[in-house]
Amino acid sequence: MINIDGSWGEGGGQILRTCLSLATITGQPVRIDRIRANRKKPGLAAQHLTSVRAAATICQAQVNGDTLGSMTLEFIPNCPPQAGQYSFDVTQARSGGSAGAVTLILQTILIPLALANGSSQVILKGGTHVPWSPPVTYIQEVYLPTISHLGVQAKVKLNAWGWYPQGGGEVKLEVTGSKQPLGTLQLLERGALRQVRGLAVVTELPSHIPQRMANRADNLLQQAHIPTQIKPVRERGLAPGAGIFLTAEYEHSCAGFSALGRRGIPAEQVAETAVEELLSFHAQALPVDPFLGDQLLLPLTFTNNTSQYRVASISKHLTTNAWVIEQFKLAHITIEQDQKLVRITPQIESGFW
């Protein structure tokens, strides 16, 4: 059994999720101590507990410590990941419900299902666009298109929007799995910017709010001489919510930036936050945004050769994720801080994989 210190590096939930994904794929038992020790409320929250149960379901794992607030977990897979029909609801993990992010559960089970034999369909219920996690729109517009170049066949449909704190969102994930190594990635240059496309959206709020977000973002980007196509929409949802989601499409890569509305924050200010992040990234002339930088490590561990990419910043999320993967001895990861270069050389030796 591999022992992992959950307080290492960034010390958050990503350590848990990466461990679950790797254990599920390889069949390697893992014990994680001090889970989320660096967080204000340490231990398993609703979305983390749901991730544990989702991963356990697809590999029939024996689990010890799968309770809310637990800071220790043992996860012992009993079979390779199984394709199938699944449904996981974050709201069931805690009395009174939860807006825990469904994208974190999605990222825990996506690569295991992509490496399983057969097709899977997964319904995920909870928060779809909530703080401190990738929004579903980012998964659709940036993450899935990028890993599709590796051979990951997956698509996500947003059935219902779910904002913090009410949640109530629903996503359908479809994965066509194949027990074959993924393709490699060489992403050192991004090429020219083609356009910025975006979505300014509200639920249960007046239609002038997304229009104001879209107008402000469009004006700022046009001032920077960047072609834009931002669509204001009013969707139906369980509760009021607002946000803007921008995708910068380059010749060789995509990058995503977003901001969520809050009571008392003008729509224009929400748009400005997302645009500022996008313009800051654009000025660096690097192909991979900071969020995608750490999310690419897991799929690139299961390729047939060395991959490398340059990222806008070497985040603590990235270095922590690299450390976890190396504890499983699945890949050697080199990070060149000065060049902002990440290189992943798979070293897969044992387990179900």
SELODO-10071 format. One line per field, with one value per residue (C-alpha): x, y, z; residue in one letter. Coordinates in nm, 3 decimals, always signed. Example, Ala and Ser with C-alpha at 12.3 -4.5 7.8 and 13.67 -1.06 7.14 Angstrom:
SELODO-10071
xx = c(+1.230/+1.367)
yy = c(-0.450/-0.106)
zz = c(+0.780/+0.714)
residuo = c(A/S)
END
This chain:
SELODO-10071
xx = c(+0.000/+0.130/+0.121/+0.054/+0.081/-0.227/-0.073/+0.220/+0.266/-0.066/-0.228/-0.578/-0.831/-0.634/-0.399/-0.699/-0.847/-0.521/-0.460/-0.809/-0.764/-0.423/-0.532/-0.842/-0.643/-0.348/-0.513/-0.256/-0.393/-0.334/-0.362/-0.389/-0.335/-0.392/-0.639/-0.683/-0.483/-0.403/-0.768/-0.984/-1.213/-0.981/-1.088/-1.342/-1.613/-1.918/-1.755/-1.447/-1.656/-1.858/-1.534/-1.422/-1.751/-1.752/-1.400/-1.478/-1.788/-1.609/-1.332/-1.530/-1.283/-1.277/-1.273/-1.201/-1.250/-1.514/-1.705/-1.750/-1.457/-1.235/-0.866/-0.753/-0.861/-0.766/-0.865/-0.813/-0.930/-1.066/-1.083/-0.986/-1.216/-1.545/-1.734/-2.104/-2.399/-2.345/-2.504/-2.342/-2.514/-2.308/-2.620/-2.653/-2.317/-2.431/-2.752/-2.916/-2.755/-2.442/-2.325/-2.000/-1.838/-1.935/-1.632/-1.402/-1.583/-1.575/-1.199/-1.153/-1.325/-1.280/-0.934/-1.008/-1.319/-1.128/-0.883/-1.155/-1.299/-1.636/-1.860/-1.982/-2.252/-2.236/-2.490/-2.340/-2.555/-2.444/-2.261/-2.168/-2.030/-1.897/-1.591/-1.253/-1.317/-1.320/-1.664/-1.834/-1.792/-1.412/-1.428/-1.635/-1.436/-1.075/-1.003/-1.190/-1.081/-0.718/-0.715/-0.911/-0.578/-0.444/-0.724/-0.963/-1.314/-1.549/-1.819/-2.013/-2.366/-2.491/-2.851/-2.903/-2.699/-2.601/-2.449/-2.317/-2.469/-2.784/-2.632/-2.900/-2.706/-2.678/-2.419/-2.409/-2.064/-2.022/-1.691/-1.584/-1.311/-1.022/-0.755/-0.479/-0.209/-0.302/-0.118/+0.156/+0.145/+0.403/+0.268/+0.548/+0.396/+0.036/+0.038/-0.175/-0.493/-0.796/-1.068/-1.211/-1.550/-1.759/-2.081/-2.234/-2.511/-2.765/-3.039/-3.343/-3.214/-3.308/-3.180/-3.003/-2.737/-2.578/-2.605/-2.410/-2.143/-2.111/-2.096/-1.827/-1.612/-1.655/-1.555/-1.243/-1.127/-1.189/-0.976/-0.701/-0.762/-0.883/-1.168/-1.456/-1.781/-1.955/-2.311/-2.544/-2.798/-3.061/-3.101/-3.340/-3.204/-3.289/-3.172/-3.028/-2.673/-2.449/-2.113/-1.902/-1.685/-1.424/-1.222/-0.915/-0.871/-0.518/-0.378/-0.247/-0.421/-0.715/-0.723/-1.017/-1.103/-1.416/-1.572/-1.884/-2.134/-2.216/-2.478/-2.358/-2.100/-2.193/-2.220/-1.950/-1.705/-1.763/-1.675/-1.367/-1.229/-1.244/-1.104/-0.812/-0.710/-0.735/-0.529/-0.264/-0.233/-0.235/+0.059/+0.278/+0.271/+0.262/+0.027/-0.114/-0.309/-0.233/-0.548/-0.483/-0.117/-0.181/-0.485/-0.276/-0.039/-0.277/-0.368/-0.009/+0.103/-0.070/+0.081/+0.323/+0.610/+0.741/+0.519/+0.606/+0.433/+0.494/+0.260/+0.189/+0.283/+0.420/+0.150/+0.162/-0.125/+0.103/+0.406/+0.189/+0.018/+0.357/+0.475/+0.171/+0.216/+0.582/+0.488/+0.307/+0.623/+0.414/+0.607/+0.911/+0.812/+1.062/+0.963/+1.194/+1.089/+1.283/+1.146/+0.804/+0.842/+0.683/+0.807/+0.635/+0.804/+0.576/+0.730/+0.433/+0.537/+0.264/-0.100/-0.412/-0.282)
yy = c(+0.000/+0.342/+0.596/+0.958/+1.267/+1.469/+1.786/+1.788/+2.092/+2.254/+2.020/+2.029/+1.799/+1.749/+1.508/+1.292/+1.301/+1.216/+0.929/+0.794/+0.813/+0.646/+0.374/+0.302/+0.271/+0.071/-0.136/-0.006/+0.029/+0.369/+0.523/+0.901/+1.072/+1.436/+1.487/+1.856/+1.949/+2.292/+2.392/+2.596/+2.294/+1.993/+1.642/+1.514/+1.758/+1.649/+1.665/+1.477/+1.206/+1.173/+1.143/+0.861/+0.678/+0.732/+0.594/+0.305/+0.217/+0.184/-0.041/-0.212/-0.084/-0.158/+0.176/+0.272/+0.628/+0.741/+0.976/+1.353/+1.523/+1.215/+1.298/+0.942/+0.714/+0.366/+0.278/-0.079/-0.153/-0.500/-0.485/-0.266/+0.030/-0.090/+0.091/+0.129/+0.348/+0.549/+0.831/+1.028/+1.303/+1.536/+1.642/+1.291/+1.316/+1.568/+1.632/+1.944/+1.902/+2.051/+2.259/+2.062/+2.078/+1.798/+1.877/+1.751/+1.418/+1.415/+1.465/+1.183/+0.919/+1.047/+0.905/+0.570/+0.534/+0.647/+0.363/+0.104/-0.126/-0.003/+0.302/+0.478/+0.727/+0.914/+1.155/+1.398/+1.619/+1.915/+2.241/+2.302/+2.656/+2.723/+2.899/+2.726/+2.460/+2.441/+2.527/+2.278/+2.531/+2.509/+2.130/+2.156/+2.432/+2.374/+2.048/+1.796/+1.949/+1.940/+1.580/+1.471/+1.512/+1.236/+1.003/+1.061/+1.029/+1.210/+1.473/+1.662/+1.794/+2.050/+1.956/+2.211/+2.498/+2.472/+2.769/+2.806/+2.768/+2.597/+2.358/+2.162/+2.132/+1.823/+1.708/+1.405/+1.265/+1.019/+0.834/+0.584/+0.385/+0.187/+0.000/+0.149/+0.404/+0.763/+0.972/+1.216/+1.595/+1.843/+2.189/+2.443/+2.717/+2.836/+3.014/+3.313/+3.405/+3.322/+3.464/+3.489/+3.327/+3.342/+3.298/+3.551/+3.368/+3.410/+3.196/+3.340/+3.696/+3.973/+3.942/+4.281/+4.133/+3.892/+4.158/+4.402/+4.140/+4.057/+4.425/+4.511/+4.211/+4.278/+4.644/+4.565/+4.296/+4.515/+4.786/+4.524/+4.451/+4.099/+3.956/+3.842/+3.651/+3.664/+3.543/+3.669/+3.407/+3.365/+3.002/+2.834/+2.717/+2.619/+2.953/+3.289/+3.283/+3.464/+3.423/+3.488/+3.225/+3.316/+3.085/+3.213/+3.001/+2.991/+2.794/+2.513/+2.551/+2.690/+2.869/+2.945/+3.223/+3.296/+3.498/+3.434/+3.700/+3.778/+3.992/+4.353/+4.309/+4.493/+4.284/+4.496/+4.419/+4.046/+4.077/+4.287/+4.018/+3.749/+3.976/+4.088/+3.727/+3.652/+3.956/+3.873/+3.522/+3.649/+3.881/+3.587/+3.417/+3.067/+2.789/+2.640/+2.829/+2.768/+2.563/+2.326/+2.304/+2.075/+1.898/+1.761/+1.564/+1.276/+1.182/+1.232/+0.972/+0.704/+0.781/+0.579/+0.828/+1.154/+1.463/+1.824/+2.159/+2.516/+2.670/+3.029/+2.966/+2.677/+2.661/+2.478/+2.265/+2.153/+2.070/+1.890/+1.684/+1.592/+1.478/+1.252/+1.085/+1.018/+0.851/+0.588/+0.548/+0.587/+0.870/+1.088/+1.455/+1.734/+2.095/+2.368/+2.681/+2.929/+2.792/+2.714/+2.374/+2.052/+1.715/+1.383/+1.050/+0.751/+0.461/+0.228/-0.111/-0.288/-0.310/-0.363/-0.113)
zz = c(+0.000/-0.098/+0.185/+0.090/+0.311/+0.223/+0.367/+0.123/-0.099/-0.181/+0.072/-0.077/-0.234/-0.554/-0.375/-0.285/-0.637/-0.810/-0.568/-0.634/-1.012/-1.005/-0.764/-0.972/-1.295/-1.161/-0.888/-0.640/-0.283/-0.126/+0.219/+0.250/+0.584/+0.684/+0.399/+0.312/+0.622/+0.479/+0.441/+0.677/+0.714/+0.675/+0.588/+0.338/+0.232/+0.033/-0.311/-0.188/-0.027/-0.347/-0.546/-0.315/-0.361/-0.737/-0.778/-0.545/-0.746/-1.079/-0.942/-0.664/-0.406/-0.037/+0.144/+0.504/+0.630/+0.380/+0.609/+0.615/+0.786/+0.775/+0.740/+0.672/+0.389/+0.274/-0.082/-0.206/-0.564/-0.636/-1.016/-1.311/-1.383/-1.526/-1.801/-1.734/-1.642/-1.323/-1.125/-0.843/-0.644/-0.423/-0.235/-0.090/+0.084/+0.343/+0.532/+0.393/+0.051/-0.104/-0.400/-0.413/-0.756/-0.993/-1.212/-0.937/-0.938/-1.317/-1.321/-1.069/-1.282/-1.640/-1.714/-1.543/-1.760/-2.071/-2.008/-1.943/-2.207/-2.330/-2.317/-2.004/-1.923/-1.593/-1.443/-1.193/-0.971/-0.759/-0.827/-1.190/-1.165/-0.816/-0.667/-0.631/-0.894/-1.274/-1.412/-1.640/-1.923/-1.881/-1.904/-2.222/-2.393/-2.282/-2.097/-2.314/-2.649/-2.533/-2.413/-2.720/-2.904/-2.677/-2.780/-2.489/-2.632/-2.397/-2.407/-2.143/-2.162/-1.912/-1.826/-1.545/-1.403/-1.037/-0.853/-0.499/-0.242/-0.371/-0.626/-0.806/-1.132/-1.349/-1.600/-1.829/-1.907/-2.192/-2.233/-2.497/-2.327/-2.472/-2.277/-2.487/-2.401/-2.477/-2.732/-2.639/-2.634/-2.759/-2.682/-2.679/-2.896/-2.910/-3.246/-3.335/-3.151/-3.364/-3.141/-2.793/-2.762/-2.452/-2.265/-2.027/-1.844/-1.567/-1.419/-1.242/-1.298/-1.545/-1.901/-1.889/-1.657/-1.906/-2.174/-1.957/-1.885/-2.253/-2.358/-2.105/-2.194/-2.564/-2.524/-2.323/-2.564/-2.867/-2.704/-2.691/-3.062/-2.989/-3.200/-2.983/-2.998/-2.658/-2.627/-2.349/-2.240/-1.973/-1.866/-1.627/-1.296/-0.942/-0.800/-0.909/-1.044/-1.289/-1.453/-1.760/-1.927/-2.187/-2.411/-2.595/-2.906/-3.049/-3.342/-3.121/-2.785/-2.592/-2.257/-2.031/-1.787/-1.587/-1.309/-1.104/-1.000/-0.639/-0.474/-0.469/-0.748/-1.069/-1.385/-1.548/-1.268/-1.309/-1.678/-1.601/-1.368/-1.637/-1.908/-1.691/-1.632/-2.003/-2.105/-1.846/-1.990/-2.349/-2.276/-2.174/-2.516/-2.363/-2.476/-2.153/-1.889/-1.519/-1.462/-1.751/-1.653/-1.357/-1.510/-1.798/-1.575/-1.504/-1.864/-1.980/-1.726/-1.936/-2.276/-2.486/-2.481/-2.336/-2.349/-2.281/-2.265/-2.155/-1.900/-1.801/-1.438/-1.235/-0.970/-0.640/-0.772/-1.055/-0.842/-0.588/-0.856/-1.003/-0.660/-0.611/-0.950/-0.876/-0.546/-0.754/-0.970/-1.284/-1.448/-1.412/-1.422/-1.482/-1.422/-1.553/-1.367/-1.581/-1.908/-1.755/-1.916/-1.793/-1.921/-1.840/-1.913/-1.834/-1.641/-1.605/-1.466/-1.272/-1.164/-1.369/-1.626)
residuo = c(M/I/N/I/D/G/S/W/G/E/G/G/G/Q/I/L/R/T/C/L/S/L/A/T/I/T/G/Q/P/V/R/I/D/R/I/R/A/N/R/K/K/P/G/L/A/A/Q/H/L/T/S/V/R/A/A/A/T/I/C/Q/A/Q/V/N/G/D/T/L/G/S/M/T/L/E/F/I/P/N/C/P/P/Q/A/G/Q/Y/S/F/D/V/T/Q/A/R/S/G/G/S/A/G/A/V/T/L/I/L/Q/T/I/L/I/P/L/A/L/A/N/G/S/S/Q/V/I/L/K/G/G/T/H/V/P/W/S/P/P/V/T/Y/I/Q/E/V/Y/L/P/T/I/S/H/L/G/V/Q/A/K/V/K/L/N/A/W/G/W/Y/P/Q/G/G/G/E/V/K/L/E/V/T/G/S/K/Q/P/L/G/T/L/Q/L/L/E/R/G/A/L/R/Q/V/R/G/L/A/V/V/T/E/L/P/S/H/I/P/Q/R/M/A/N/R/A/D/N/L/L/Q/Q/A/H/I/P/T/Q/I/K/P/V/R/E/R/G/L/A/P/G/A/G/I/F/L/T/A/E/Y/E/H/S/C/A/G/F/S/A/L/G/R/R/G/I/P/A/E/Q/V/A/E/T/A/V/E/E/L/L/S/F/H/A/Q/A/L/P/V/D/P/F/L/G/D/Q/L/L/L/P/L/T/F/T/N/N/T/S/Q/Y/R/V/A/S/I/S/K/H/L/T/T/N/A/W/V/I/E/Q/F/K/L/A/H/I/T/I/E/Q/D/Q/K/L/V/R/I/T/P/Q/I/E/S/G/F/W)
END
